[in-house]
Amino acid sequence: MPSFHLKRPAVRWPWQRRWERWWQNRHPASDTTALNQRNLYIVPSRPGFAFCATLLVLLLASINDQLSLGYLLTFLLGGAGLASMHSTHANLRGLKLDLKTPPPAYAGQPLALDVRLHNAGAARFGVGLRLPGGAAADTATADVPAQGHAQLHLQLSFPTRGRHALPRLRIESHFPLGLFVVWSYWRPAAQAWVYPAPEPDAPPAASVEEALPQGQGQPGLGDDPGLRPYRHGDSPRQILWKKSALALAQPASPGGSGGAPLLVRERLGSRASEQWLDLAATRGLPFELRLSRLAAWVRRAEEAGLPYGLRLRGVALAPDLGPEHFRACMEALALAEEQP
């Protein structure tokens, strides 16, 4: 799977900005695109220019020496080149693409892009997708069967946290002879969430340590007063799947029951199991490192199955658990702004 690292854009001249605006108006931002005559462009490739130069030499030699076979060879090759140009353009014309909403990623780590290709006509070959500034070797390619679908996978890397617009993508093809290259630009409208990278060896948060159950090596009901067996009507989000699996893996005691029940954390009336992760607890560190430490604490608390809340400047998320709460906390960290 090709991987790209986005660089800081260079300074553009006024004419470059006007050209960019023209391109943006011609290729509006959208998570779906259809390739047609209006947004497809074709030029000779490097081998194509060499092919054209060869045809010119053959034509001049045939005219100079009055070679009938030279004329025949020149026009035969010229016709093959024109047929190749038509086939190359038709290889992308009519193709439709759509982008799956990218999952969030951590700063500096790969972010996956999944692009689906939809083909309502004949088979397409050698359809490539890459960043405009990316190397040809980093192009993701796929063949799309007739009346079928295919997928292309790219990886981007954003060095900073936040909500980032996806870069412009280039769709291209050199099929069948490589004499011409047809391409189009696609501007996805989706945005990517990039979370702060968790600190690798973050120290434990005081609130997390106070809430950790005793004797985690022997998970069970007696290790933590906040745990109880699953009862009908409990939300699946309250089940501690990891602890239940560990308890189930333990050998049953003599005379005990044959299996261990699912474990549920009692969240009502048990404030001891709740914890607050506060930005104020990371004073003395650079702001980005403070956010990285909070990100590590959030991930650690989520994996431990302990309800946690998050306090930032102007933001307070009540203690909770689950993917939605984790996402809300990490998005708050991604958008946090340093205040003087």
DRENDO-549859 format. One line per 4 residues: number of its first residue (from 0); their letters; for each residue x, z, y of N, C-alpha, C, O. Coordinates in steps of 0.02 Angstrom, whole numbers. Layout:
! DRENDO-549859
NUM	a	X,Z,Y,X,Z,Y,X,Z,Y,X,Z,Y  ... $
This chain:
! DRENDO-549859
0	mpsf	42,0,-59,0,0,0,44,0,62,83,47,72  40,-52,106,82,-54,165,71,5,210,15,31,215  125,27,244,121,84,288,150,64,355,200,29,358  119,87,409,140,70,476,147,134,516,110,182,506 $
4	hlkr	195,134,562,204,189,609,192,162,679,229,118,702  143,187,713,125,162,779,176,185,831,194,244,832  198,140,872,246,155,924,212,158,992,157,133,1001  246,190,1038,219,194,1106,218,125,1137,268,90,1136 $
8	pavr	160,103,1165,156,35,1192,203,26,1251,213,71,1291  232,-35,1254,279,-51,1308,240,-65,1372,180,-77,1371  276,-63,1428,246,-78,1493,227,-151,1496,266,-194,1477  166,-166,1519,142,-235,1522,141,-260,1594,128,-223,1640 $
12	wpwq	155,-325,1601,152,-358,1666,79,-373,1683,37,-373,1639  64,-385,1748,-6,-400,1767,-37,-458,1729,-94,-455,1708  2,-512,1719,-27,-568,1682,-40,-550,1609,-86,-576,1579  1,-504,1582,-12,-482,1513,-77,-442,1509,-114,-447,1460 $
16	rrwe	-90,-401,1560,-152,-362,1561,-213,-407,1567,-264,-395,1536  -207,-459,1609,-263,-506,1615,-274,-543,1549,-332,-553,1529  -220,-563,1515,-226,-595,1450,-259,-547,1400,-300,-568,1360  -240,-483,1402,-268,-434,1357,-343,-426,1369,-382,-421,1321 $
20	rwwq	-363,-424,1432,-435,-419,1447,-473,-479,1421,-528,-472,1395  -444,-538,1426,-477,-598,1400,-486,-593,1325,-539,-611,1299  -434,-569,1290,-439,-560,1218,-492,-510,1199,-529,-520,1151  -495,-455,1237,-544,-403,1221,-615,-428,1231,-660,-410,1193 $
24	nrhp	-626,-470,1282,-693,-498,1292,-710,-548,1237,-769,-554,1218  -661,-582,1212,-674,-632,1160,-681,-599,1092,-715,-626,1048  -650,-541,1083,-654,-504,1020,-679,-434,1034,-638,-387,1038  -743,-424,1043,-770,-357,1058,-758,-309,1000,-754,-328,942 $
28	asdt	-752,-245,1018,-739,-193,969,-800,-185,923,-856,-178,947  -789,-186,858,-842,-179,809,-811,-162,742,-755,-182,727  -848,-125,701,-824,-108,634,-839,-162,583,-821,-157,525  -873,-215,605,-885,-274,563,-867,-336,603,-874,-337,664 $
32	taln	-845,-387,569,-829,-449,603,-842,-508,556,-835,-501,495  -861,-564,584,-872,-626,547,-826,-679,576,-825,-690,636  -787,-711,534,-739,-761,556,-773,-829,559,-803,-853,511  -767,-861,617,-799,-926,628,-755,-968,673,-699,-949,689 $
36	qrnl	-781,-1026,694,-743,-1072,736,-721,-1040,802,-669,-1058,829  -761,-993,827,-747,-965,893,-688,-916,894,-653,-911,945  -678,-881,839,-626,-830,840,-570,-843,790,-532,-797,774  -564,-904,764,-509,-923,720,-462,-970,757,-483,-1013,795 $
40	yivp	-397,-961,745,-346,-1001,778,-296,-1024,725,-282,-989,677  -270,-1085,734,-225,-1114,684,-169,-1151,719,-181,-1188,767  -108,-1141,696,-49,-1176,721,-3,-1190,662,-10,-1159,609  43,-1237,669,91,-1248,615,137,-1187,606,155,-1155,655 $
44	srpg	155,-1173,545,203,-1120,532,274,-1149,540,282,-1207,557  325,-1109,527,393,-1134,531,405,-1191,482,432,-1243,501  385,-1183,419,390,-1242,374,348,-1301,399,366,-1358,388  291,-1286,431,249,-1339,457,284,-1379,512,278,-1440,514 $
48	fafc	319,-1345,557,356,-1380,610,411,-1423,579,423,-1479,601  445,-1396,528,496,-1436,494,465,-1497,460,494,-1551,459  405,-1488,432,369,-1544,401,352,-1597,452,360,-1657,440  328,-1575,511,311,-1624,564,374,-1661,587,371,-1721,600 $
52	atll	430,-1625,594,492,-1657,615,514,-1709,563,539,-1762,580  505,-1692,499,523,-1740,446,480,-1802,450,504,-1858,442  415,-1793,461,370,-1851,469,391,-1895,527,389,-1956,523  411,-1864,582,433,-1902,641,495,-1943,625,500,-2001,644 $
56	vlll	543,-1913,590,604,-1949,571,587,-2007,525,612,-2063,533  543,-1994,476,523,-2048,430,489,-2105,467,500,-2164,453  446,-2087,515,411,-2139,553,460,-2181,594,454,-2242,595  507,-2149,628,556,-2186,669,599,-2231,625,614,-2288,644 $
60	asin	620,-2205,567,661,-2245,521,621,-2305,495,649,-2359,488  557,-2294,480,516,-2349,454,506,-2402,508,507,-2462,493  496,-2381,571,487,-2429,625,551,-2468,637,550,-2528,649  608,-2433,635,673,-2465,650,692,-2515,596,717,-2569,612 $
64	dqls	680,-2498,533,701,-2542,479,643,-2583,450,653,-2621,402  583,-2575,478,525,-2613,454,515,-2605,379,510,-2653,341  512,-2540,358,504,-2523,288,430,-2510,273,401,-2462,298  401,-2552,233,330,-2543,216,320,-2480,174,273,-2442,185 $
68	lgyl	365,-2469,126,360,-2409,86,371,-2346,128,343,-2293,114  412,-2353,179,423,-2296,225,359,-2279,262,342,-2220,270  323,-2331,286,258,-2318,317,210,-2284,268,175,-2236,286  209,-2309,206,164,-2281,156,179,-2208,144,134,-2166,141 $
72	ltfl	244,-2191,136,262,-2122,124,246,-2078,184,222,-2022,176  259,-2103,244,246,-2063,304,172,-2047,312,154,-1989,323  130,-2098,305,58,-2086,314,28,-2047,255,-21,-2011,264  57,-2055,196,33,-2017,139,48,-1942,150,4,-1900,138 $
76	lgga	108,-1927,172,125,-1857,185,86,-1830,245,65,-1772,245  75,-1872,295,35,-1851,353,-36,-1834,333,-65,-1785,357  -66,-1875,289,-133,-1861,266,-136,-1796,226,-183,-1757,232  -84,-1784,185,-82,-1721,147,-77,-1661,195,-106,-1609,182 $
80	glas	-38,-1670,249,-33,-1616,298,-99,-1602,333,-117,-1544,343  -136,-1655,351,-201,-1644,382,-251,-1612,334,-290,-1569,355  -249,-1632,271,-293,-1600,221,-274,-1526,213,-318,-1483,204  -209,-1512,216,-187,-1442,211,-211,-1402,270,-232,-1344,262 $
84	mhst	-210,-1431,330,-234,-1396,389,-308,-1379,382,-329,-1323,399  -347,-1426,358,-419,-1414,350,-431,-1359,298,-473,-1316,308  -394,-1361,242,-402,-1310,190,-381,-1241,214,-413,-1191,196  -329,-1238,253,-306,-1173,278,-358,-1142,324,-373,-1083,319 $
88	hanl	-386,-1182,369,-437,-1156,414,-500,-1135,375,-530,-1084,391  -519,-1174,325,-579,-1158,286,-570,-1097,243,-619,-1067,221  -507,-1077,230,-494,-1019,187,-518,-954,219,-534,-906,184  -522,-952,286,-546,-892,320,-615,-902,352,-651,-853,362 $
92	rglk	-633,-964,366,-696,-976,401,-755,-955,356,-761,-975,299  -799,-913,385,-857,-889,349,-847,-822,315,-894,-794,287  -786,-796,317,-772,-731,286,-797,-675,331,-792,-679,392  -824,-622,301,-847,-563,338,-808,-502,316,-791,-494,257 $
96	ldlk	-793,-459,364,-754,-399,351,-789,-339,381,-820,-344,434  -785,-282,347,-810,-220,376,-762,-164,358,-728,-165,307  -759,-114,402,-712,-59,396,-748,4,377,-798,23,409  -725,37,325,-751,103,307,-723,155,354,-664,153,372 $
100	tppp	-765,202,375,-743,254,422,-682,290,393,-687,318,338  -626,290,428,-565,319,398,-571,395,393,-599,427,438  -545,424,339,-545,497,333,-495,527,381,-448,493,401  -503,591,399,-454,622,444,-387,630,411,-382,630,349 $
104	ayag	-335,636,451,-267,645,426,-232,695,472,-256,711,526  -174,718,450,-133,763,490,-82,721,530,-63,666,510  -61,748,586,-14,713,630,50,697,591,78,739,558  72,634,597,133,613,564,124,593,492,172,570,461 $
108	qpla	65,603,463,53,586,394,9,523,390,-27,508,437  12,487,333,-25,424,328,-100,433,334,-129,481,307  -131,387,369,-204,384,375,-226,319,343,-203,265,361  -271,324,294,-291,266,254,-346,227,288,-394,255,314 $
112	ldvr	-339,160,287,-391,114,311,-413,71,252,-372,39,219  -478,71,239,-507,30,186,-550,-24,217,-600,-9,251  -531,-87,207,-567,-145,234,-598,-184,176,-563,-201,129  -662,-197,181,-697,-235,129,-709,-307,153,-730,-319,209 $
116	lhna	-695,-353,109,-703,-425,123,-764,-450,85,-772,-436,25  -807,-487,119,-868,-514,89,-866,-590,95,-859,-618,150  -873,-623,39,-867,-695,36,-932,-725,9,-952,-712,-47  -964,-766,51,-1027,-798,30,-1016,-869,7,-1065,-903,-11 $
120	gaar	-954,-893,7,-940,-962,-12,-893,-968,-70,-895,-927,-117  -850,-1019,-68,-802,-1031,-121,-747,-977,-119,-742,-939,-71  -706,-976,-172,-654,-926,-177,-603,-932,-120,-589,-988,-97  -578,-876,-97,-527,-874,-44,-464,-844,-74,-467,-799,-115 $
124	fgvg	-406,-870,-53,-343,-848,-82,-294,-828,-26,-292,-859,27  -255,-777,-40,-202,-757,5,-226,-734,73,-195,-750,124  -281,-696,76,-306,-669,139,-265,-606,155,-262,-560,115  -233,-606,213,-189,-551,232,-215,-513,291,-252,-539,332 $
128	lrlp	-195,-449,295,-216,-405,350,-155,-362,369,-123,-333,326  -141,-359,434,-85,-319,458,-93,-306,532,-138,-333,565  -48,-263,558,-45,-252,630,-12,-312,662,33,-342,632  -32,-331,724,-1,-389,756,75,-383,762,111,-432,756 $
132	ggaa	99,-322,774,172,-312,781,206,-296,716,267,-286,715  169,-293,661,199,-275,597,236,-334,566,223,-392,581  283,-317,521,321,-369,487,278,-404,435,229,-376,411  297,-466,420,259,-504,370,260,-469,302,213,-476,263 $
136	adta	315,-433,288,320,-398,224,270,-340,219,256,-317,164  244,-316,276,196,-261,276,124,-284,273,78,-245,282  114,-349,260,46,-376,257,12,-358,191,41,-369,137  -48,-332,195,-89,-319,135,-129,-383,120,-163,-408,164 $
140	tadv	-124,-408,59,-157,-471,41,-205,-461,-18,-197,-415,-58  -254,-505,-21,-302,-503,-76,-334,-572,-83,-337,-610,-36  -356,-586,-144,-396,-646,-158,-469,-625,-164,-485,-574,-196  -513,-664,-134,-585,-647,-135,-620,-698,-179,-619,-758,-164 $
144	paqg	-652,-676,-233,-685,-724,-277,-746,-756,-244,-772,-730,-194  -767,-811,-271,-827,-845,-245,-887,-800,-252,-898,-770,-304  -927,-797,-199,-987,-755,-197,-971,-682,-216,-1011,-648,-248  -912,-659,-196,-891,-592,-216,-862,-552,-159,-869,-570,-101 $
148	haql	-828,-499,-177,-802,-452,-129,-731,-431,-150,-712,-439,-208  -694,-405,-102,-627,-379,-116,-612,-325,-64,-648,-317,-15  -559,-288,-76,-539,-234,-31,-466,-240,-13,-424,-262,-53  -451,-221,49,-382,-217,73,-369,-146,96,-413,-115,126 $
152	hlql	-310,-120,83,-293,-51,100,-231,-52,144,-179,-80,127  -237,-19,202,-181,-10,247,-170,64,259,-214,105,246  -111,82,283,-96,150,302,-65,150,371,-17,114,385  -93,191,415,-67,200,483,-40,271,489,-56,314,448 $
156	sfpt	1,282,539,28,348,551,26,362,626,56,325,665  -10,414,646,-13,435,716,32,496,725,24,545,689  78,495,772,124,551,780,93,612,813,121,667,807  38,604,848,9,659,886,-63,672,863,-96,627,837 $
160	rgrh	-85,734,872,-153,753,854,-203,723,904,-183,697,956  -267,728,888,-319,704,933,-366,655,899,-365,646,838  -405,623,940,-451,571,917,-425,505,943,-426,492,1004  -403,462,898,-367,401,917,-409,339,902,-443,336,851 $
164	alpr	-405,291,947,-435,226,933,-390,189,884,-329,192,888  -421,153,838,-383,115,789,-352,54,821,-381,25,867  -293,35,799,-259,-23,830,-293,-88,811,-333,-92,764  -276,-139,848,-301,-206,834,-270,-232,769,-210,-221,756 $
168	lrie	-309,-265,728,-286,-292,664,-284,-368,667,-322,-399,703  -240,-396,628,-232,-469,624,-249,-492,553,-219,-469,505  -297,-537,548,-315,-568,484,-284,-637,483,-291,-675,531  -250,-654,429,-215,-718,427,-213,-747,357,-226,-712,308 $
172	shfp	-195,-811,353,-188,-845,289,-143,-905,297,-144,-938,349  -101,-919,246,-58,-978,244,-78,-1026,187,-45,-1077,176  -131,-1009,152,-152,-1050,95,-175,-1118,119,-206,-1121,172  -161,-1176,84,-130,-1179,17,-56,-1194,17,-21,-1173,-29 $
176	lglf	-30,-1231,67,39,-1255,64,86,-1217,110,147,-1227,106  60,-1174,152,103,-1138,198,125,-1178,258,168,-1155,295  98,-1238,268,117,-1278,325,84,-1255,390,110,-1268,444  28,-1221,383,-9,-1196,441,-26,-1123,430,-31,-1100,373 $
180	vvws	-34,-1087,483,-57,-1017,480,-121,-1011,522,-121,-1030,581  -174,-986,492,-236,-974,528,-245,-899,534,-232,-862,487  -266,-877,592,-271,-805,603,-328,-789,651,-354,-833,686  -346,-726,652,-395,-700,699,-378,-627,711,-345,-595,671 $
184	ywrp	-401,-601,768,-391,-530,785,-456,-492,777,-511,-519,788  -449,-431,757,-508,-387,746,-493,-320,779,-442,-289,766  -540,-299,821,-534,-235,855,-586,-186,827,-644,-189,847  -567,-142,781,-615,-94,753,-639,-45,807,-601,-25,851 $
188	aaqa	-703,-27,803,-732,20,851,-724,92,827,-729,138,868  -711,103,763,-705,171,737,-645,206,766,-596,175,786  -649,272,769,-594,313,792,-571,359,736,-611,378,692  -508,376,737,-478,416,684,-465,487,709,-438,496,764 $
192	wvyp	-484,536,669,-469,606,684,-400,622,654,-388,611,595  -356,647,697,-289,668,675,-282,742,691,-281,762,749  -278,782,638,-273,855,645,-201,876,657,-154,840,639  -191,934,688,-123,960,694,-93,971,625,-127,995,579 $
196	apep	-30,953,617,3,963,553,12,1037,540,43,1071,581  -12,1064,484,-4,1136,471,69,1155,466,110,1118,438  86,1212,493,154,1237,489,173,1248,416,136,1282,380  230,1220,393,245,1224,321,251,1296,295,222,1311,243 $
200	dapp	287,1339,330,297,1408,307,268,1457,357,302,1503,380  204,1448,373,171,1491,422,166,1562,395,149,1572,337  182,1612,436,173,1682,414,99,1697,404,57,1663,434  82,1746,364,11,1761,353,-21,1790,415,10,1828,452 $
204	aasv	-83,1771,426,-122,1800,481,-144,1870,462,-162,1882,404  -142,1917,510,-160,1986,495,-231,1991,468,-244,2029,421  -277,1953,498,-346,1957,475,-354,1929,405,-396,1953,367  -314,1879,389,-317,1851,322,-293,1901,270,-324,1909,218 $
208	eeal	-237,1935,286,-209,1982,238,-255,2042,227,-261,2067,171  -288,2064,280,-333,2121,273,-393,2104,228,-420,2148,195  -412,2041,228,-472,2022,191,-457,1998,120,-504,1988,80  -393,1988,103,-378,1964,37,-396,2015,-16,-383,2074,-6 $
212	pqgq	-426,1996,-70,-443,2043,-123,-381,2069,-157,-329,2036,-157  -386,2128,-185,-329,2159,-219,-323,2129,-289,-373,2113,-322  -260,2121,-310,-247,2097,-379,-273,2028,-391,-311,2016,-437  -250,1979,-348,-275,1911,-357,-254,1881,-423,-284,1833,-447 $
216	gqpg	-201,1909,-453,-180,1882,-517,-230,1893,-572,-228,1860,-624  -277,1941,-563,-329,1955,-613,-397,1948,-580,-430,1999,-568  -420,1887,-566,-482,1879,-531,-540,1905,-572,-542,1896,-633  -586,1937,-539,-645,1963,-574,-687,2003,-527,-670,2009,-468 $
220	lgdd	-740,2030,-550,-785,2067,-507,-755,2131,-482,-771,2153,-427  -710,2162,-522,-683,2226,-500,-626,2219,-451,-604,2269,-424  -602,2158,-439,-545,2148,-394,-566,2149,-321,-526,2168,-278  -626,2130,-306,-648,2123,-237,-721,2145,-234,-763,2115,-268 $
224	pglr	-737,2195,-194,-807,2217,-190,-853,2164,-160,-914,2169,-164  -824,2112,-129,-865,2059,-100,-887,2008,-150,-925,1962,-133  -864,2013,-213,-883,1965,-264,-940,1992,-308,-946,2052,-319  -981,1946,-332,-1035,1964,-377,-1051,1903,-420,-1031,1847,-403 $
228	pyrh	-1086,1913,-476,-1105,1855,-518,-1155,1810,-482,-1192,1832,-438  -1154,1747,-502,-1200,1698,-474,-1272,1716,-494,-1286,1734,-551  -1317,1710,-445,-1389,1721,-457,-1426,1657,-438,-1406,1620,-393  -1482,1646,-473,-1522,1586,-459,-1544,1587,-386,-1571,1636,-361 $
232	gdsp	-1533,1531,-352,-1551,1525,-282,-1492,1529,-235,-1499,1512,-176  -1432,1549,-260,-1372,1550,-218,-1351,1479,-201,-1360,1433,-241  -1324,1471,-141,-1300,1405,-121,-1236,1388,-159,-1193,1431,-168  -1228,1325,-181,-1165,1306,-214,-1104,1316,-170,-1049,1322,-196 $
236	rqil	-1113,1316,-104,-1057,1326,-59,-1029,1397,-64,-971,1408,-46  -1068,1445,-89,-1044,1513,-95,-1005,1525,-159,-972,1577,-165  -1008,1478,-206,-973,1488,-269,-898,1479,-259,-876,1431,-228  -859,1526,-284,-786,1521,-282,-764,1487,-347,-753,1520,-398 $
240	wkks	-757,1422,-344,-745,1382,-405,-677,1399,-435,-670,1402,-496  -627,1408,-393,-560,1422,-420,-558,1489,-455,-531,1495,-510  -587,1540,-423,-587,1606,-454,-629,1606,-518,-611,1638,-567  -685,1569,-517,-727,1566,-577,-689,1533,-635,-695,1554,-692 $
244	alal	-651,1480,-618,-613,1446,-671,-559,1491,-699,-548,1492,-760  -525,1529,-656,-473,1574,-679,-503,1630,-722,-475,1648,-773  -561,1656,-701,-593,1709,-740,-616,1683,-807,-613,1719,-857  -639,1621,-809,-663,1591,-871,-605,1580,-919,-614,1583,-980 $
248	aqpa	-545,1565,-891,-487,1551,-933,-458,1614,-964,-421,1609,-1013  -475,1674,-938,-449,1735,-966,-482,1750,-1033,-542,1737,-1042  -444,1778,-1081,-475,1796,-1146,-526,1851,-1137,-516,1898,-1098  -580,1846,-1174,-632,1897,-1170,-608,1962,-1201,-574,1962,-1252 $
252	spgg	-627,2018,-1170,-608,2084,-1196,-647,2098,-1259,-702,2072,-1269  -618,2142,-1305,-654,2157,-1368,-721,2189,-1353,-726,2236,-1313  -772,2163,-1384,-839,2190,-1373,-872,2164,-1311,-930,2180,-1298  -835,2122,-1271,-865,2096,-1209,-904,2034,-1223,-910,2011,-1280 $
256	sgga	-931,2006,-1169,-971,1945,-1174,-925,1886,-1187,-865,1889,-1173  -953,1835,-1213,-913,1778,-1233,-888,1737,-1175,-840,1700,-1185  -916,1740,-1115,-895,1700,-1059,-900,1738,-994,-934,1789,-990  -866,1711,-943,-867,1743,-877,-917,1707,-833,-922,1646,-836 $
260	pllv	-955,1743,-791,-1004,1711,-748,-970,1677,-688,-912,1691,-673  -1006,1633,-656,-983,1605,-593,-980,1661,-541,-1024,1704,-539  -928,1660,-500,-919,1712,-450,-942,1686,-382,-927,1630,-363  -978,1728,-347,-1005,1712,-281,-983,1765,-232,-984,1825,-248 $
264	rerl	-961,1744,-173,-942,1794,-123,-1004,1817,-85,-1042,1776,-59  -1014,1881,-84,-1070,1911,-48,-1053,1910,26,-1008,1947,49  -1089,1869,64,-1073,1861,135,-1118,1902,180,-1101,1914,238  -1175,1925,155,-1220,1964,197,-1204,2037,188,-1199,2062,132 $
268	gsra	-1196,2072,243,-1183,2143,242,-1112,2160,222,-1097,2219,210  -1067,2112,218,-997,2125,200,-952,2095,252,-926,2040,243  -942,2130,307,-902,2105,362,-827,2108,346,-787,2075,379  -809,2149,295,-738,2155,280,-708,2090,256,-648,2078,263 $
272	seqw	-749,2046,226,-723,1984,200,-719,1930,253,-693,1875,240  -743,1942,313,-740,1893,367,-677,1904,409,-653,1961,414  -652,1851,437,-590,1855,476,-595,1808,535,-630,1757,533  -560,1826,588,-557,1785,648,-486,1761,657,-439,1800,657 $
276	ldla	-478,1696,664,-413,1666,678,-411,1649,752,-447,1605,775  -369,1685,788,-371,1684,861,-307,1652,888,-252,1667,864  -314,1608,937,-256,1578,969,-212,1631,1001,-151,1622,1006  -242,1686,1023,-203,1739,1056,-153,1771,1008,-104,1801,1030 $
280	atrg	-165,1765,942,-119,1795,893,-55,1756,885,-10,1777,848  -49,1698,920,11,1656,913,50,1653,978,88,1606,990  41,1703,1020,77,1703,1085,153,1701,1074,178,1726,1024  187,1671,1123,260,1667,1120,286,1603,1088,347,1593,1087 $
284	lpfe	242,1560,1063,262,1497,1032,242,1439,1076,196,1445,1116  276,1381,1070,252,1321,1104,181,1305,1083,160,1320,1027  144,1274,1128,73,1264,1116,59,1224,1052,15,1241,1013  97,1170,1041,85,1130,982,100,1169,918,65,1161,868 $
288	lrls	152,1210,920,167,1251,861,113,1303,850,99,1321,792  84,1329,904,28,1377,896,-30,1345,860,-61,1375,815  -46,1283,879,-101,1247,845,-83,1232,772,-127,1236,729  -20,1215,759,0,1203,690,-7,1265,647,-26,1262,589 $
292	rlaa	10,1323,677,4,1385,639,-70,1401,626,-88,1422,571  -113,1390,676,-184,1401,664,-211,1353,611,-253,1373,571  -188,1291,612,-209,1243,561,-189,1267,491,-228,1260,444  -130,1295,485,-108,1322,420,-151,1381,399,-168,1388,340 $
296	wvrr	-169,1424,447,-212,1482,431,-281,1459,410,-310,1487,363  -308,1410,445,-375,1384,427,-375,1356,357,-419,1371,317  -325,1315,341,-322,1286,274,-313,1339,220,-342,1335,166  -271,1390,236,-259,1443,187,-323,1483,175,-339,1499,117 $
300	aeea	-361,1499,228,-423,1537,220,-475,1497,182,-512,1524,141  -478,1432,195,-527,1390,160,-511,1386,86,-555,1390,44  -447,1379,70,-428,1376,-1,-439,1442,-36,-454,1444,-96  -432,1499,1,-443,1564,-29,-517,1581,-36,-534,1629,-71 $
304	glpy	-561,1543,-5,-632,1557,-10,-654,1616,32,-702,1651,14  -619,1629,88,-636,1686,132,-669,1660,195,-640,1616,228  -727,1686,214,-759,1664,277,-712,1676,336,-682,1730,341  -706,1628,379,-660,1633,436,-693,1602,497,-733,1556,493 $
308	glrl	-674,1631,555,-695,1604,619,-635,1583,659,-579,1604,644  -646,1544,711,-591,1519,752,-606,1531,825,-660,1516,849  -556,1559,859,-563,1570,931,-507,1533,968,-448,1544,955  -528,1488,1013,-483,1454,1058,-507,1467,1129,-556,1502,1140 $
312	rgva	-472,1439,1177,-494,1448,1246,-559,1409,1257,-560,1347,1254  -613,1445,1268,-677,1414,1279,-713,1392,1216,-766,1361,1221  -686,1406,1157,-716,1385,1094,-716,1445,1047,-665,1479,1039  -774,1459,1017,-780,1512,967,-825,1488,911,-885,1476,923 $
316	lapd	-798,1480,851,-836,1458,793,-846,1518,748,-797,1547,725  -908,1537,734,-923,1596,695,-897,1589,624,-890,1533,599  -881,1645,591,-854,1642,523,-902,1607,475,-962,1619,476  -873,1563,435,-912,1525,387,-863,1496,337,-803,1508,340 $
320	lgpe	-889,1458,290,-849,1424,239,-878,1354,227,-934,1339,247  -839,1313,194,-864,1248,173,-831,1190,210,-799,1201,261  -840,1129,185,-808,1070,216,-829,1059,288,-787,1039,329  -892,1070,304,-915,1058,372,-883,1107,421,-864,1088,476 $
324	hfra	-878,1170,400,-846,1219,444,-771,1204,451,-744,1211,506  -739,1184,397,-668,1166,400,-658,1107,448,-613,1108,489  -702,1057,442,-696,999,486,-706,1018,559,-670,995,602  -756,1062,573,-768,1082,642,-708,1120,670,-690,1110,728 $
328	cmea	-677,1163,630,-619,1201,654,-560,1154,667,-526,1160,718  -547,1108,621,-490,1063,630,-500,1015,688,-453,997,722  -562,993,699,-575,950,756,-567,988,822,-542,960,871  -586,1051,822,-575,1092,882,-501,1100,896,-480,1098,953 $
332	lala	-461,1109,844,-388,1113,853,-360,1046,876,-314,1044,917  -387,992,850,-361,925,869,-374,911,943,-334,876,975  -429,936,971,-447,922,1040,-426,978,1089,-439,973,1149  -395,1030,1063,-377,1087,1106,-328,1064,1160,-282,1026,1146 $
336	eeqp	-338,1088,1221,-295,1071,1277,-259,1133,1302,-287,1188,1305  -196,1123,1318,-156,1178,1344,-176,1192,1416,-181,1147,1457  -186,1255,1432,-206,1275,1499,-150,1317,1529,-118,1356,1494  -138,1309,1595,-85,1348,1626,-101,1423,1628,-61,1463,1653 $
